[in-house]
Amino acid sequence: MDIFQDWTIASTYVLCSAVGGVILTLQLVLMMFGGDADFDGDLEIDDGMGLLSVRSVASFLTFFGLVGLWGHQNDWTPAMSAGAGLVAGMAMMVLVAWVMLQYRKLDSSGTVDPSGAIGGTAVVYLTVPAEGAGRGKITVSLQGRTHEFQATTTGPTLPTGAEVRVLRRVSSDTFEVSALDS
């Protein structure tokens, strides 16, 4: 028996939508339980958007099949139903890739970059001795949180509570500061 003898364009649409739908459903179930089954990096094609990810390709297959089958059942010509399926599939592929790109942009490492304090203001927490004679401490607001760093100055003593300007980074945890009014 030849399996392809009774194969129609409708069978192709149903197969595409079923395969894509099953893949999307499996990914949804995996995501609900903390898994991830997207292999967009394995193809070694980095288009920056993820058009060839499992999710976007599965979305293409699903919507190509659904829209193509709908067109076929409404007596469209094969070219019209296939064209509509391709347009719908490509639109969903791009939409899913764009949504996932936006989702990845939400990711944050949480690492604070102290260099962001340079040029900003800070408040002296522990007195900063005059002319580099020692180190005091300042508090700086970075990335929505308050951080404490050591500070030195080449000017006069900066008392606790004084507002200062952060001039430069001296070491990994120390900044040079000056009085805000100077």
Protein Blocks (a to p, Z undefined) as FASTA:
>chain_A
ZZklmpcfklmmmmmmmmmmmmmmmmmmmmmnopacdfklmnopaehnopmgmklmmmmm
mmmmmmmmmmmmnopafklmmmmmmmmmmmmmmmmmmmmmmmmmmpcehiacfklmgopa
cddfbdcdeehiaccdddddeehiacddddddfbdcddehiacddfbdfblmbccdddfk
ZZ
